[in-house]
Amino acid sequence: MRIGVIAIQGNVEEHIESLKSALKQANLEAHILKIKHKGLVPSCDALIIPGGESTTLGRFMEREGITSEIRNAARSGVAIMGTCAGLVLLAKHGDEQVEKTNQALLGLMDIKVNRNAFGRQKESFESMISFVGFKEPFKALFIRAPCITDCGKDVEILSTYNGVIVAARQNKLLALAFHPELTDDPRIHHYFLKMIG
Ligand code: GLN
């Protein structure tokens, strides 16, 4: 199994560490690749798009030719997890800010996002949230986090925070508003491994 982590911005090493713990726990082995340029995505069975700044990240991916590779991968059933800015990029629809700036999205998931849903005064906070299928709550870290404001009928809502959707799945696509790579709890990466199949 080959898992690619888009390594342009954000917590790349942390995602790799979380993946390693989840793999170990599941008694699985995988080759983890950092992806900065085109050419590697087509060989991956799964991809992670970390957080960062979704406009910058989107622009870089486009420039490097990674955007179209990810779209093709998604079409052929490759599992993709997007965290925070990664969630924004997975979306088909954005808020006014996204539409106005004509921000390049991957447009893969039938969700609408609010890019900076939790505002400035609360740029960063943590909360124990429940997550579908988890027995115990998960400590979620929100950093200038987006949220999902609307989703299509094929989208499964996995978690909400104060009534707002913060995690969702559509087939093999997983979108999280928070940062599971910043806690030492590998359950979400483990959940993702199971999605790869
Ligand atoms: N809200 C930010 C954006 O849209 C994402 C923040 C993050 O990834 N920590 O770019």
Boltz pocket constraint, residues with backbone or C-beta under 6 A from the ligand:
constraints:
  - pocket:
      binder: B
      contacts: [[A, 50], [A, 51], [A, 52], [A, 53], [A, 54], [A, 55], [A, 83], [A, 84], [A, 85], [A, 86], [A, 88], [A, 115], [A, 116], [A, 143], [A, 144], [A, 145], [A, 146]]
      max_distance: 6.0
